[in-house]
Amino acid sequence: MFAVRRLTEPRAIDVVATVVAVLGVGVAAIPLICWGTGFDAFGPIRLLAWLLFLHLPVLLLGCAWRFAPGRAALTATAAFCALVAVQALVVEPRWLEVTEHRIESPKIPAPLRLGIVADVQTDRIGAYERRVFEELAAGKPDLVLFAGDYIQVYDDRYEGLVAAFRDALSDSGWNPKLGAVAVRGDIDRDAWPGLFEGFGVRSVRRTQTLAVGPLDVTALSPRDSRDPPPIEPRGRFHIVLGHSPDFAMERPPADLLVAGHTHGGQVRLPGIGPLMTLSSVPRAWAAGFRALPWGGHLLVSRGTGMERRHAPRLRLLCRPQLVFVDLVPAGS
C-alpha cells in the first residue's frame, strides 16, 4: 500500500508522465527520421537502440535528480540500462564462443573435423577478425565450410578490405587438408570469390554437389538456400551447405545441414528467444545444433560478425560463434 501511495503522489505522477511523454515522442519520431535520412530497414532498430541505451538512462537520471519520489528506483533502472548497453555494444560483439559438436555415422570411415565460419560480415578487418581466423586455425579442421556474408561495405573501401581479409586468413596459418568450400551470402558482391583465391577454397557460385574426401557437399546458391531444388539422397556422408537455413524446411535427404544468416537473432531475450531471424525456420532453429525428426542434423551458426550499415552494432545474450563438428565412425 505504501508503494501504491508513493506512485500516486503528484511528483511521482510527474515522473511517470515525463518518461512516457519523452519516450512516446522519441518512438513517434523514428519513422520520420528514417524517411528523412534515407535509412534502410534496420534504421528504426538503430534509433530504437539509441533511445533505450542512451536517451532513456539520461532521462531517468534527470528525473531522479528532479523528483524525490522513486529516486532510488529511477537511478537503479538507469544503471541497469547502462549495464545492458555496455554488455550489448561493447562486450558481446567481440566475445567469441568456440562451440564443438560430434556426429557418429557408419558413413564416416575415419574421424574428420569440420570448421564452420558464418557471417564474418564486417566493414573492417581488425584484431577481432584476425582472432576468428586464428581460432579457426587452432581448431585444426580437416575441412572448412564458409556459409556466406563476408564483407559488408558499399563504397570504394571494398578492395582494401578484400586484401586485409586475405592477409588475416593467410597469417592465421590455417591449413585444412581437404581445403574449404564457400558459398555466397546475401550481402556479398559478385567478386566475392576473390576473397579465397589461392587458398584451396572451392567458391561455389551456382548450386552443385562436390566430392570432398569421403564426403559429398552440396553447396547452394543464396536463392537456392531459401527455395532449394530437389536434392537427391547419396550413399556417402552428405552435407548440404547454404547461407540461409530456410532450405531445411524442405527436408533435404542429407546427414548434416549447415547454414548461417540469422546471426542467432543478434538479440535474444530470456523466455522469448530471438527478436528477429529473417528466416522461415522455426524460431528455435535460428541458432544451434539439433537432430532433425526425419533424420540427420541441422547446424545454424550465430556467425562471427554483425549486421552493418544502419543496423545497431550490438549483440545481446547471443555471442558470436565459431563452430567445429567432429564426424566419427559409428560406435567410436
C-alpha positions in Angstrom: 0.0 0.0 0.0 2.9 2.3 0.8 4.3 1.8 -2.7 0.9 2.5 -4.3 0.6 5.7 -2.3 4.1 6.8 -3.4 3.3 6.2 -7.0 0.1 8.2 -6.8 1.8 11.2 -5.3 1.8 14.2 -7.6 5.5 14.2 -8.0 5.6 10.5 -8.8 2.9 11.0 -11.4 5.0 13.8 -12.9 7.9 11.4 -13.2 5.9 8.7 -15.0 4.2 11.3 -17.2 7.6 12.8 -18.2 9.2 9.5 -19.0 6.2 8.3 -21.0 5.9 11.5 -22.9 9.5 11.8 -23.9 9.7 8.1 -24.9 6.5 8.5 -26.8 7.8 11.5 -28.8 11.0 9.6 -29.5 9.3 6.5 -30.8 6.9 8.5 -32.9 9.7 10.5 -34.4 11.6 7.3 -35.6 9.7 6.8 -38.9 10.1 10.5 -39.8 13.8 10.5 -39.1 14.3 7.3 -41.1 12.4 8.7 -44.0 14.4 12.0 -43.9 17.8 10.3 -43.6 17.3 7.5 -46.1 17.9 4.8 -43.6 17.3 1.2 -44.7 15.0 -1.3 -42.9 17.5 -1.5 -40.0 17.4 2.3 -39.4 14.4 2.2 -37.0 16.1 -0.5 -34.9 19.2 1.6 -34.6 17.3 4.6 -33.5 15.3 2.5 -31.0 18.6 1.2 -29.6 19.9 4.7 -29.1 16.6 5.6 -27.4 16.8 2.7 -25.0 20.5 2.6 -24.3 21.4 6.3 -24.2 18.3 8.6 -24.0 16.4 6.5 -21.6 19.2 6.3 -18.9 19.9 10.0 -19.2 16.1 10.8 -18.9 15.8 8.5 -15.9 18.8 10.1 -14.2 17.3 13.6 -14.9 14.0 12.5 -13.4 15.8 11.1 -10.4 17.6 14.4 -9.8 14.4 16.4 -10.3 11.9 14.3 -8.4 12.4 12.8 -5.0 9.7 10.0 -5.1 11.2 6.9 -6.6 14.7 8.4 -6.8 16.4 5.1 -5.9 14.3 3.1 -8.3 14.9 5.5 -11.2 18.7 5.6 -10.5 18.8 1.8 -10.4 16.8 1.4 -13.6 19.1 3.9 -15.4 22.2 2.0 -14.1 20.6 -1.3 -15.3 20.0 0.2 -18.8 23.6 1.4 -18.9 25.0 -2.0 -18.0 22.9 -3.7 -20.6 24.2 -1.2 -23.2 27.8 -1.9 -22.3 27.1 -5.7 -22.5 25.4 -5.4 -25.9 27.5 -2.7 -27.5 31.0 -3.4 -26.1 31.3 -6.8 -24.6 29.3 -9.4 -26.6 30.1 -8.3 -30.2 33.7 -9.5 -29.7 33.1 -12.2 -27.1 33.7 -15.1 -29.4 32.4 -18.5 -28.4 34.0 -21.6 -29.8 31.5 -24.5 -29.9 32.1 -28.2 -30.6 29.7 -30.9 -31.7 30.0 -34.6 -32.5 28.2 -36.8 -35.0 28.7 -40.6 -35.2 27.9 -42.2 -38.6 28.5 -45.5 -40.3 29.3 -43.5 -43.4 32.4 -42.0 -41.9 35.4 -44.3 -42.3 37.8 -42.3 -40.2 37.5 -39.2 -37.8 37.1 -35.9 -39.7 36.8 -32.4 -38.2 34.8 -29.6 -39.8 35.3 -25.9 -39.1 32.2 -23.8 -39.8 32.5 -20.0 -40.4 29.4 -18.0 -41.0 28.7 -14.3 -41.4 32.1 -12.7 -40.8 30.0 -9.7 -42.1 32.4 -6.9 -41.3 33.3 -3.5 -42.6 36.8 -3.5 -41.1 39.5 -6.2 -40.5 40.9 -5.7 -37.1 42.2 -7.7 -34.1 38.8 -9.4 -33.6 38.5 -10.7 -37.2 42.1 -11.9 -37.0 41.4 -13.7 -33.8 38.4 -15.5 -35.5 40.8 -16.9 -38.2 43.4 -17.7 -35.6 40.9 -19.7 -33.6 39.8 -21.5 -36.8 43.4 -22.5 -37.4 43.9 -23.5 -33.8 41.0 -25.9 -34.1 42.8 -27.9 -36.8 39.8 -28.7 -39.1 40.2 -31.1 -41.9 37.6 -29.2 -44.0 36.3 -25.7 -43.6 32.8 -24.6 -44.6 32.2 -20.9 -45.2 28.4 -20.1 -45.1 28.5 -16.6 -46.8 28.3 -12.9 -45.9 31.9 -11.9 -45.7 32.4 -8.1 -46.2 29.6 -5.6 -46.0 30.6 -2.3 -47.5 29.1 -0.5 -50.5 31.9 2.0 -51.3 35.5 2.1 -52.6 36.8 0.5 -49.4 35.9 -2.9 -50.7 39.2 -3.7 -52.4 41.2 -2.8 -49.4 39.1 -4.9 -47.2 39.5 -7.9 -49.5 43.3 -7.5 -49.2 43.0 -7.3 -45.4 40.7 -10.3 -45.2 43.1 -12.3 -47.3 46.1 -11.2 -45.1 44.2 -12.2 -41.9 43.4 -15.6 -43.3 46.9 -16.2 -44.5 48.5 -15.0 -41.3 46.4 -17.4 -39.3 48.3 -20.3 -40.6 45.2 -22.3 -41.4 45.8 -25.4 -43.5 42.9 -27.8 -43.7 43.9 -31.0 -45.6 40.7 -31.1 -47.5 40.6 -27.4 -48.2 37.4 -25.5 -47.9 34.0 -24.9 -49.6 32.4 -21.4 -49.6 29.0 -20.2 -50.7 27.7 -16.7 -51.3 25.7 -14.7 -48.8 23.1 -12.1 -49.3 25.4 -9.1 -48.9 28.3 -10.4 -51.0 29.4 -8.7 -54.2 29.8 -10.7 -57.5 33.6 -10.6 -57.0 33.3 -12.4 -53.6 35.4 -15.5 -54.7 38.4 -13.2 -54.8 38.5 -13.4 -51.0 39.6 -17.0 -51.3 41.7 -17.3 -54.5 44.9 -19.2 -53.9 43.8 -20.7 -50.6 42.4 -24.1 -51.8 38.8 -22.9 -51.4 36.1 -24.1 -53.7 33.9 -21.0 -54.1 30.6 -22.1 -55.4 28.6 -19.6 -57.5 25.8 -22.0 -58.6 24.3 -24.9 -56.7 26.4 -28.1 -57.2 27.5 -31.2 -55.3 31.2 -31.7 -54.7 33.1 -34.8 -53.8 35.4 -33.8 -50.9 37.4 -36.6 -49.5 34.9 -39.2 -48.0 32.1 -36.6 -48.1 29.6 -35.2 -50.6 29.0 -31.5 -50.1 26.0 -29.9 -51.8 26.7 -26.1 -51.9 23.7 -23.9 -52.5 23.4 -20.5 -54.1 21.7 -17.8 -52.0 18.4 -18.2 -53.8 18.5 -22.0 -53.6 19.3 -21.8 -49.8 15.8 -20.2 -49.5 14.0 -22.3 -52.1 16.1 -25.3 -52.9 15.8 -27.6 -55.9 15.3 -31.3 -55.4 18.3 -32.8 -53.6 19.0 -36.4 -54.3 20.0 -38.8 -51.5 23.6 -40.0 -51.7 25.4 -43.1 -50.4 28.3 -41.2 -48.7 28.0 -38.8 -45.8 26.2 -35.9 -47.3 26.4 -32.2 -46.2 24.2 -29.5 -47.6 25.7 -26.0 -47.1 23.6 -22.9 -47.6 23.6 -19.3 -46.4 20.0 -19.2 -45.2 18.7 -22.2 -43.2 15.3 -22.0 -45.0 16.2 -25.0 -47.2 16.0 -27.2 -44.1 12.2 -26.8 -44.2 12.2 -28.9 -47.4 13.7 -31.8 -45.5 16.6 -32.5 -47.9 17.9 -36.1 -47.6 21.3 -35.3 -46.0 23.3 -36.2 -42.9 24.2 -32.6 -41.9 22.6 -29.3 -42.9 24.8 -26.2 -42.4 23.7 -22.5 -42.5 24.2 -19.1 -41.0 22.4 -15.9 -42.0 20.2 -15.5 -38.8 23.1 -14.3 -36.5 21.0 -16.2 -33.9 18.8 -13.1 -33.9 21.7 -10.9 -32.6 19.4 -10.0 -29.7 17.8 -12.8 -27.6 15.6 -12.2 -24.5 15.1 -14.7 -21.7 11.8 -16.7 -22.2 11.4 -15.1 -25.7 14.4 -16.0 -27.7 15.5 -14.1 -30.9 13.5 -11.0 -31.7 14.3 -11.2 -35.4 15.7 -14.1 -37.6 14.8 -13.0 -41.2 14.2 -16.7 -41.9 11.2 -19.0 -42.3 12.6 -21.7 -40.0 11.0 -22.1 -36.5 12.5 -19.6 -34.0 14.0 -22.5 -32.0 16.0 -23.4 -35.1 17.5 -19.9 -35.6 20.7 -21.0 -33.9 22.3 -24.1 -32.6 22.8 -27.8 -33.4 19.9 -30.3 -33.3 18.9 -33.8 -34.6 16.0 -33.5 -37.1 12.9 -35.6 -36.7 13.2 -37.0 -40.1 16.9 -37.9 -39.8 20.2 -36.0 -40.0 21.3 -32.9 -38.1 20.9 -29.2 -38.6 23.6 -26.7 -37.6 22.8 -22.9 -37.8 25.7 -20.8 -36.7 25.2 -17.5 -34.9 28.0 -16.2 -37.0 31.1 -14.3 -36.1 30.0 -10.8 -37.2 27.1 -8.5 -37.1 24.7 -6.6 -39.5 26.3 -3.4 -40.6 25.2 -0.2 -42.4 22.3 1.3 -40.4 21.8 -1.6 -38.0 22.9 -1.1 -34.4 26.3 -2.8 -33.8 25.2 -4.9 -30.9 24.6 -8.5 -29.6 22.7 -9.3 -26.5 22.6 -12.8 -25.0 23.7 -14.0 -28.4 27.5 -14.2 -28.6 29.3 -14.6 -31.9 30.2 -18.1 -32.7 32.8 -20.3 -34.4 31.8 -23.9 -34.7 33.6 -27.3 -35.1 31.9 -30.6 -35.8 33.7 -33.9 -35.3 32.5 -36.6 -37.6 33.4 -40.1 -36.3 32.7 -43.7 -37.3 29.7 -45.3 -35.6 30.5 -46.8 -32.3 33.6 -44.7 -31.7 
